[in-house]
Amino acid sequence: MSDRNVLHSELSENAVVVVPLRDVGSLAEEHVRSELDAVLTQVQESGAKNVVVDFAHLPYFGTAMLEVMLVLWRSVRTDAGKLAVCNASEMEREVLRISAFDSLWPMCGTREEAIETLKQ
C-alpha cells in the first residue's frame, strides 16, 4: 500500500466498508478521485446497497472527507441504500454534528453495529 493511499474498502455482508487511511486533501487530487471512483465501482459491482465509513484509522478529517462521504451516500441512496459512520472520534462527531450530517447518517460505535444498523 502506497503512502498516498487514502481509502481502503472491503465488502462486509450487505455493505462496502470504506476505511479512510488519512485525510483527503481534495477531490481534485487525481489519486484521491481515482480511489473514490474505485470504491464507487466496487459498490456498484458488488451489489451491496449500503456503505459504512469506518474512521478507526483517522482521528480527524476536513471538509474534503465530508465531500467523499456525500458522494458515497448519493451513490447508494439512489437504490434505497444507506450510509452509516462508525469509530468516529469526538472531534469527528463534532464536525458531523456542526455540519448536520449526523442527522443524515447513523453514528455507530463499532463496524459491527453499523452493519447491523444498515440491515434494518
N, C-alpha and C positions, 0 to 999 in steps of 0.2 A: 504494500500500500504506500503510495507516494505521500510525502508530507503536504502535498497540495490537495489531497482528498478532503472533501468537505462532508459528503453524505455517504453513509453506508446504509444499505437496505437489504431486507430479508423477508421472506414470506413466512407468516406465522398464523396458522389457522385461517381465519376469514379476513386477514389484514396484511398489508405490506407495512412492516415496521421500518421507519426511517430514523436513523441514529445520526444526528449531526455530530461530526468529529471536531469541528472548530467553527467559529462564527463565519458567516457568509459576508464577504466584503461587499459584493454587489452582484446582482444577476447579470450584469453586463460582462463580468469576467467569463471568458469563453469556457474554462474548465468547470465553473460553477453551473453555467447553463447546460453544459453537456451532461454533468452528473444529474441535474434535475430532470432533464429530458430522459435519461436512462431510467430514473425512478418512475416517471410517468409511463414509460413504455412497460416497465415491469408491472405496474398496477393494471394497465390495460390488458396485457397478455396473460397475467396470472388468473384473471377472473375475480380477483379479490375486490370486494366492494368498498373496503374501508382502509384507512391509513391511521397508524399510530406514530406519533412523533415522540421519540424517547430521548430525553435530554440527559441521560445518565453520564455522558462524557463531556458535557458542555455546561459550565456553571452560569454563563451569561450569553445573551445574544442581542444583536441590534435589529434595526428596522428591516434590513435585507432578509433576515431569517423570517420575520413576520410575512414578508412577501412570498418567500418559499412556501410557507405554511398555507397562505391564501391560495396559491397556485395548486397545491396538492388538494386542498379542500374543494376548490371549484371543480377539479377534475373528477372527484368521486361523487360529489353531490348531484351531478347530472344524471347518475344512475341510482339515486337514492342512497348513496353511500355516506359514511360519516368519517370524521376525523376526531381523534382523541389525543390528548397530551399526557405524558407521564414522566415521572422523575424530574420534574421541574424544580429548580432551586427557588428559594424565597424571592430572590431578585427577578428570576424569570416569571414567576407567578405575578409579581407586581407589574412587570411590563405588560403581561397579558391582561391583567385587571385594568390598568390605566387605558389601554387601547381598546378595552371592551371585548376582546376576543375570548375571554373566559366565559362570556355569555353564549358564544357560538360553539365552543368545543368543551367537552368534559375534561376536567383536570383530575388525573388519577395518580395515586401514589406509586403504583408499580405497572410494569408492562402487562402482567397477567390481569390486573384489574382493568386496564384499558381495553384489552382484548375482550374480556367478559362484558364490559360496558357496551361495546360496539355490537355484541350479539343481540342485545335487547332491542 
